Amino acid sequence: MQCNARFDGRGGGINMYILGGVIKTMAGDDIQDGYIHIADGKIAEVGRRDECEIHPAPHERVLEIRNGIIMPGLIEAHCHMGITEEKKGVEGDDCNETVDPVTPYLQAVDAINTMDAAFDDAVRAGITAAMIGPGSSNVVGGQFALLKTRGRRVDDLIVKAPAAMKVAFGENPKVNYSGQGKSPSTRMAIAGMLRKELHRARQYAREKESALERGEQFQEDFTLECWLPVLNREIPIKAHVHRVDDIFTAIRIAKEFHLKMTLDHCSEGHLIAEELAAEGFPAIVGPDFASRSKIEVQNVAFKTAGVLNRAGVMTAITTDHPVSLIQALPLCVGMAVKAGLPMEEGYRAMTIYAARICGADGRMGSLEPGKDADIAIFNGNPMEIFTETLYTIINGEIVYEAGK
């Protein structure tokens, strides 16, 4: 087969070949000694090297990988990178608006500082995309955004925004607002306040639809308009849940309002794995590297991801940065593999499963023609502690190269 590519000659621009190594496509079998052709920032071809004749012109970039692993860029499915900045205290902490328990109209993109050092750490770890958003102090915290991890202007990094609506159950809203002498101070109030807000949003959606059908003017409400992508199942609610009872409450409400949902943290999910598999909601497990610092995480365990995966729950793994550091993502996956998650499922948990859970598997998560050329190249299994990142590529551009 004749393979054709033209390069811009500027040291790893948007067109190149990657040759050799083991290519883990996450879309089928691994390819030994393969090739990837990148054109205009997208993956153009993936195949066996002996099927491709390559005739590079002068100054064309060809990456020769002798013994490495070439795989999709890693994806962090839940974190607070850039919205809770490292080492900056309250001045750099924009994660929780702790004066009102229901704030769906807040947008993470308005608070993410891409100059936070964590972005560079992510790139060096082979992480090419991250789902970033508000914390869990509020019953409804606001809107998450899925971003690429290299660039200065947040608007240029957006893959999807809004990408999810953050809601939280359990200790965090209780502790924050009972300490202020206001609701919610119980789990009943958390569920009741969320139901009340969703009922109000659903009524708003019906009134808007009816007015538009009649050709009447409709006065939009900024605080409710943000719920329409959730009610239309375009994006999920992103439910902060640790305990079994909170997980089931989240499921009860999601089913009541016919919503898509991800179960974030899902720390006691291993205790109810079969029930969760039957319900069909995906889980984002972690941060298991963190300490058991509060009552609701007393059953945190690295085995959770494996138990859920074997039961049939689509599972990704999170660092919850800065709770655990973003660059520890592949090591968190490695610990889950050590505790029972199958190795290949570990690779999927930080690539294609994370992409599907984040609603972006049409663009990332696997090495297939037409997808963004977001690629991580390692000198071994990234789940092993001494493995080094050789290259990180985002949109076909080399954004990290070992030794430079």
N, C-alpha and C positions, 0 to 999 in steps of 0.2 A: 504494500500500500504506500502511495506517495503522500507524505505529510508536508504541508506547506504552512509556513508562518513567517511574518515579517516583523522585525523588532525596531524600536525607536532608538536603540543604541545608547540610552542614557542610564545605564547601570541598573537594570531590573525594572523597566517601565511596565507597561500593561500587556506586553506580548513576550512570551518566552516558552521554552521547553523545559520540563523537568524530567530527567532521565534516571533510570535505575532504581535501586532500593526495593522496598516492599510497599506497594500502594494499597492502602486500606480504603476502599472507595465508600464503604458503608452503604453500598447499593448492590452488593453481590459479593462474589468471592474476591479475596485478596489477589493482587497481580504481582507476581515476582518479576523483577527487572522490567518494569513497565515504563510508560511515558505519559506525560500530561502536556497537552498543548493549550496554552493560554492565549487568547486573542481579545483585545479591547476590554480587558479586565474580567472576562468571563472564561469559563472552561469550555474549550472548543472540542477537544478530543481526549479520551482516556483509553489506553489499550496496552498491549504487549509491545515491548521495544522491538522485538524481531519482526513485528508487523509494520514497522514505520521506517522509512528512509529519510534521514535528516541531512540536509545540506545547508548549514547555517552560512549566511553571508557575513562579511567582516563586521565586527562590532555587535553582532547579534548575541544575546545572552542565552546561554544554555547552562542549566544547573545539573551537574553530574553528581548524583547521590549514590555512593557505593554501597554502604551497609546500613542506611537509615530507614526509618519508617516515615512514609509520606501519607498524610491523612487530612481530612477536613479540619479547618480551624476549630479549636475547642470553643464551646458556648457555655457561658455562665447563665443559668436560667433564673436566678434570683439573687440580687445583691443591691448594695447601696453605695457603690463606688462613685466618687465624685459628688455625691449628695451628702454623704458623711465623710468629710475629708480627713485624712490622717494628720495627727499632730497639731490640729488647729482649734481644738476645743469648740466652744459655742460659736466662735466666729466662722468656723467652717462646717458647722452642723446644721443642715437644712432638711433633715430627714422627717421630722414630726412637727406638725402644727398643733401643739398641745393646748389649744384654747377652745376648740370646738370639736366634738367627737365625730361629726359628719362633714367631711370636706371633699366630696367627689370631684369638684371642679379644679382642684390643684393638679398641676402638670409637672412631672419630674423634670422635663426638659428645661423648665425655668430655673432650676436649682442645681443642675449638674455642672460641676467645674471639670472640664476635660483636662485641665492642667494638674489635677490631682495626681500624685506620683503613682497611684494604683493603676492608672491607665497604662503607664510604661511597664509596670510589673506584669500586667496582664499580657501585653504584647510579647514580652520576653518569655512568658510561659506558653506561648502558642495559642492564647485565647484571642479570638478575632471578633467576638460579639458578646454582649452582655445585656441582660434584662435588668434595668435599673429603675428604682422607684422609691416611694415613701416607705417609712417604717410602719410599725404595728401599734402605735400608741392610740390611734383613732379607730373607731368602728369602721369608718370609711376614710381611708387615708388619701386617696387620689389616684392619678393615672401613671402607670409605668410606661417606659419607653424601651424599645430594643435598639441598641446602638452598636455600630462598629467601634473598635477600641483604639483607633489611631486617628488623630486630627485635633485641631484646636477649636473649631467652631462646631458646637453641638448640632446645629441644624444640618451640617454636612455629613454627620455620622448616623442620622436616623435611618433605620431600616423600617420601623413601624412605630408610630406614635399617634394616638394612644395604642398600647399593645395589651393592656390589662387594667382592670380596676382593683385596687388594693382594698381588701376588707380584712378585719382581724377579730378573732375570737379569743377568749381566755384571759390570762392574767394581765397582759399589757394594757388594754383599755381599762380594765377594772382598777388596776393600781394607779394609773395616771389620773383618772377622773374621780375615784373615791377619795383620793388625796386632796382634791380640790373641793370636795363636798358637793359634787354634782354627779348626775347620771352619765355613764353607767357605773354602777358599783356591784352589779351582779351579772352572771351569765344570762339570766333572763332578760335583763335590760339591753345587753348587747344584741341579742337576737331580736328583741322587740324593736329596737331602734333601726336595725337594718331592714326588717320587714316594713316598717313604717316608711322608710326612705324609698324602698323599692316599690311599694304600693303607690306612693306619690309620683314616682317616676313613670310607672306604668300608666297611671291615669293621665299624666301629661302627654305621654306618647299617643294614647288613644284620642285625646282631644286635638292634638296637632294633626294626626292623620285624618280625623273627621273634618276638620276645618279645611284642610288642603283638598280633600275630595269634593267639598262643596264650593271650592274656589274662593273661600273667605280668607281674609287676612288673619294671621296668627301671631300673637306676641310671644316671641321665644323667651324662655327663662334660662339664663346662662347656667344656673345651678342645677338644672335638670337636663338640659340638652346633652350634657356629657354622659348621661346614662343610656342614650339611644343605641350606641354601638354594643353595649352590654345586653340590652333587651332584645336587640336584633341578632344576637349570637355572633356578632362580628369579632368580638374580643371576649375573653373570659373574666370572671371575677377571680382575683388571685387571693385565695383564702389562707391567712396565717392561722394554722391549726397545729397544735402539738398533741393534746390529750384525745383519747378515744371519744369522750362525750362531745368535745368541740368539733371533731371531725364529722361526727354524725349530725350535729346541728347544722354545720355548713352544708352538708349533703341535703338535709331536709329542706333548707331554704332555697338552695339552687334548684331542686326539683319542683318546689312550689311555684317558682317564678320561671321555670324552664330556661335556666341559664347554663352556659358553659362555665367550667370552673377548673382551676388547678389547686391541688392540696399541697400548700407550701409548708415545708418542714415535716409534717406528717410523722412526728417522732414516735408515736405509738401505733403507727400503721401496721407494724409486724404482728400486733396482737389481733388485728381484724382483717388480715390480708384477703381472705376469701370474700368477705363482704365487700371490700373495696373493689376487688376485681369484678364482682357482679354489678356494681354501680357504674363502672366505666370511666371514672374521673382519673386523670393522670396525677402523679405525685412528684414533687421536687423535694428530695430528702436531704436533710442536714440543717445546721452545720454540726457534724459529728465530732469535729476537732475541738469544738468549744467545750467548756466545763458545764456541768449540770448545775447551773447557777440559780435556778428557780424550781419551784415544785413541779410545774407542768413538763419539765424536760428530764425528770428523774429516770425515765426509761429510754433515753436516747441511746442508740447502739448502732455501730457500723453494719450490723447484720440486717437492719431494716430494709435497705435497698434490695438486697438479695432475696429476702422473703417476699417482698412485694413483687419483684420481677418474676420470680418463679410462680407466683399465683396468677400472673397475667396482667399486672398493673404496669402501664408504661411509666418508667421511672427515670428521672434525671437526678443529678446531685448538685447541691449548692454549697458554696463556702459561706454565703450570707455576708460577704465582705461588708464592713471590716470586722465582723464577729470572728471569722477566720480569714486569713489573708487570701486575696484573689488568686495569687500565684500557686496556692496550695490545692487548687481544684483537681488536677490530675492525681495528686497524692491522696486526696479524699476519696477519689474513685478507686485508687489502689487499695486503700484500707477496706473499702466495701467489697472489693474482689477477694481480699484476704479473708473476709468474714462470710463469704459464700456467694457473692454476685459472680456469675460466670464471666470469664475474661472478655469475651467478645461483647457481652452485654455491657461491660464496663466501658469499652470503646464507644458503644452506641449511646450510653447514658450521657456522655459529654459531647456528642456530635448530633446524630440524626434524631435521637429521642428528644434531646433538648430543643432542637430546631422545630420539631413537630409541636411540642408543648408550647413553645413561644409563638406558634403560628407563622413560622418563616421557613418551613422546609421546602418551599418552592424556590428559595434563593440560596439556602445554605444547609449545612449538616451532612452533605455527601458530595463526593467528587463525580459529578455527572455533567454532560454537556448542557450548556445553557445556564448553569448556576454561577453565582459569583465565585471568582477565583480567590477564595479564602482558604488558605492552606497552611498547615503546620508540619514542619519536617524536624524529626528528632533523631538522635543517634542511637536510640533504642526505644523500649517501651516507656511512654511518658508517665506511666503509673509507678515506675521505679525511681527511687529518690536520686540516684546518681545520673539519671538520664539528662542530657542537655538538649535544649532547643537549638537547632542549627539555623533554621530560617522560619520567619513568620511572614506570610504573604496575605495582604488584604486588597481586594479588588484588583488582583494581578500585580500589585506593587510590593516589592520586598521592603518591609517596614522594620524588620530586625534580621540581622545576620550575625552569628556568633563571632566574637573576636573584633567586631567593629562597633 
